[in-house]
């Protein structure tokens, strides 16, 4: 009997059409009342919540996120294929003047701006088509991370109230990540930039704003414009892996027998600190990573992501692009 009951529960929809939707309506009313206390105007609320919908697809997407079982090799072959590098180089060429102007202003090498743009939205082509307000409201209502998604919802309402985007274009991923940068609303408020001075921070359709916002994020997170992100290395057979999490100078790593992947000596850079990364263990790819790698991990905590962005950035500028 218990097995039959459990089986019947497993096939129930995440939300029934009746009571849950009525509860959703009540919940929206409470959210609107709380938003008023946070400085959101009634006019903004009326505009934002007109047609707000409980998106079960959003809840399902959150609950069914697969655990990644890829190796670094598998991840990189899937996310940094040759055709993606070729597209990224073409986008760099097409937008070179703007990218270099913004890169110089923020102290961020342009290839990293392009690499993040490619990874987050495929150069703006894949931004998500969910209503940001409905997605965030649905996630808050679901309840597991209510406080987080409520805060993001209130941030989204402030974006709307400030006039950076209209409701028709206020779209994003199922989790509420927005635009070509895939910023969450709180990141938008803290780090998005009006790159062309038109009074709006338009990360949905304005390349100047997109590039400047990416560069500003990296700069504020501690990016060093005179450094790379890391390099693949070889370690000696007798290397003591107990040291792998230590931060040492390149000279110290060299004294422990590490070399470039091609067998050449590590570069001589005064005071350059590095950490060893062997995400798949000693038999997988091994990298020495620098400060900028840690900055990329503030954007996305995944070592795979940070490595993928770094390698894509490398591929954008090597072999060297032709002169202007």
Secondary structure as GFF3:
##gff-version 3
##sequence-region A 1 324
A	DSSP	alpha_helix	2	10	.	.	.	ID=ss1
A	DSSP	alpha_helix	19	37	.	.	.	ID=ss2
A	DSSP	alpha_helix	42	49	.	.	.	ID=ss3
A	DSSP	alpha_helix	56	63	.	.	.	ID=ss4
A	DSSP	alpha_helix	72	79	.	.	.	ID=ss5
A	DSSP	alpha_helix	82	94	.	.	.	ID=ss6
A	DSSP	alpha_helix	96	106	.	.	.	ID=ss7
A	DSSP	alpha_helix	110	121	.	.	.	ID=ss8
A	DSSP	beta_strand	130	131	.	.	.	ID=ss9
A	DSSP	alpha_helix	132	142	.	.	.	ID=ss10
A	DSSP	alpha_helix	146	162	.	.	.	ID=ss11
A	DSSP	three_ten_helix	167	169	.	.	.	ID=ss12
A	DSSP	beta_strand	171	172	.	.	.	ID=ss13
A	DSSP	alpha_helix	185	191	.	.	.	ID=ss14
A	DSSP	alpha_helix	207	220	.	.	.	ID=ss15
A	DSSP	beta_strand	230	234	.	.	.	ID=ss16
A	DSSP	three_ten_helix	241	243	.	.	.	ID=ss17
A	DSSP	beta_strand	247	249	.	.	.	ID=ss18
A	DSSP	alpha_helix	250	255	.	.	.	ID=ss19
A	DSSP	beta_strand	259	260	.	.	.	ID=ss20
A	DSSP	beta_strand	273	277	.	.	.	ID=ss21
A	DSSP	beta_strand	287	289	.	.	.	ID=ss22
A	DSSP	alpha_helix	291	299	.	.	.	ID=ss23
A	DSSP	alpha_helix	303	317	.	.	.	ID=ss24
###
